[in-house]
Amino acid sequence: MPATEKRSSLPTLTRTELDIMKILWREGRLGAREVHDRIGIPHDWAYSTTRTIIERMVKKELAKKRSFHGLNVYEAAISRARGLAGMVRDFAEGVLETEVAPVVSLFADANTLTPDEIAELYAVLEEPRA
């Protein structure tokens, strides 16, 4: 687990942050322009908006910023399992009023996450709450 991840608290991702995190999880280290180019039509915003959102994500410790040959590049600071865990818990408990295990099993059935990610998701959800 990266050092920036907090063990006892789960991040709460906005829909926009989740969309950006999906890009970073899938593609790794990217510049803000590359993220902006990949974010697509649903987010019809200016490049400066994308950059501002990514910088806020760095402050929230969702993403890391590094300088690479004079260019700022960004990468995920949290794993995909940790990023999804808060949403899974909120959905299971708040919407379905059930335990999280049945919801996590949906990921396994859908082949959405790797077996390692599913194991991490279970482990993250078993951590004590902050």
C-alpha angles and dihedrals in degrees: 000000000000115000092243094062115102111223101207102040130062121215119244107221122200116222090257093049090049091052091052093044090053088058093048093045091049100041106024121211114023139160120245090253090055091050090048092051091051098044090082139201099314087072102050096180138128123271089247089060092053090049092049092051092049091049090052088051089054090053089049088051092240092118136026125224123210133173113237116182090333094312124108111234126187134209136173115279093192131050121252090247092054091046092053096040096081091050091048092050093047092048095045097045102028103037107022096028091221141112118283097241096079091049092049089050088061088065090054092049092048095046087230094136131034118251089255091052091049090051090049091048091054090047093048092049091051092056116107114262119254 
